[in-house]
Amino acid sequence: MCEKDVLERLYEVVLERKRNPQEGSYTCYLFDKGLDKILKKVGEESAETIIAAKNGVAPETVGEISDLIYHLMVLLAAQEIPLSAVMEELDRRSQKIGNLKQFHTVDRET
């Protein structure tokens, strides 16, 4: 199965929960609590992903990245942004060559 298919299926499940709330669904709970709760969870999962990666335990990192992706899908659905918009942007970016940005250097001595 293609990775894109997995993401699309996950997004469709999230959209279905938004359209047809089911009692006991965590996804529905997030939609019910609103954008602030969804954003809080995205932030928490981002931090947990960083910690897991820093600890260097691959299975924990994979789990946290999976949690983060799920919460990002909920955010996309809450904002009514289609997954295809993200996939198209990623595709566009993957076609760029030599796109290293010039970083602003800060003189830390002053």
N, C-alpha and C positions, 0 to 999 in steps of 0.2 A: 504494500500500500504506500502510496506517495505521501510525503509529509504534508503537502498542500491539502490533500484530501482529509487528513486528520484534523488540520486546523479548520477547514471548512465544515466538517461534521461537528466539531466542538462549537463553532460559531452558530451553526444552525440550532443546536440544542439550546444554547443561551438565548437565541432569538425566540425559540418556541416557548421557553419558560417566561419570557417577557410578554409574549402574546397571550399565553394561556397559563397563568399562575397556578402552581400546584402547592397545596399545603405541605409543609415540611421540606420544601426545596430550599437549599442554601442560596441558589441563584435568585430565586424569588424574594428571599429575605433581603438580599443585597439591593435588588430593585426597589423593594418596599421602603428600605431605609434611605435610599436616595444617593445622589452623587457624592456627597461628603463621605459617606460610609465606603462607597466604592473606591474613592480616591485614597482614603485611609488604608484600605486593604492593599491597594497597588503599592503604596509607600512601604507598608510593613513587609510585603513580599519582596520588594526590591532590596530592602535592608537585609532580610533573611537570606536572599540569594548572595549578596555580597559576603556575609559572614560565612555561609557554607563554602563559597569559593575560596575564601581566605583560609579556611580550615583544611582545604585540600581533600575533602572526602567526596569523591565523584558522585556516589549514589545520593548523598544529601543535596549536593548542588543540582543534580538532575531533578530531584523532587521539588526543590525551591523554585527552579526555573519553570517547572510545570505549573506550580501554583501561581507564579507571576503571569505566565501566559494566559492562564484561565481568567485571572482577574482583569487582565488587559482586554480580553474578549468581552467581559461584562462591561467594561468601560466603553468599548467601541459600540456595543449595543445600546447602552444608556445614552450615548451621544448621537445615536443613529448614523454612525459612520460604518459603511459597508466594509467588510473584510477585504473585498476586492480593491478598495482604495489603498489599503496598506500593501497588499500584494503587488499592485501596480507600481507603487512608489519604491518598494524593494527591488522590483525588476528594473526600474529605471536606474536606480543607484548601482545595481550590479553591472550595468553596461558602461559605467564611467571608468575611465582609465586615468591614472595620474591625478587623482582628486585629493591629494594630501593638502590639507588646509595649512595656511601659514599661521603659526601660533604667535600670539602676542607674548613677548618675553617681558618679565617684570624684573627690575633691578631690586633684589632683596637686600642690598647693602645700604640703601638709602631710606 
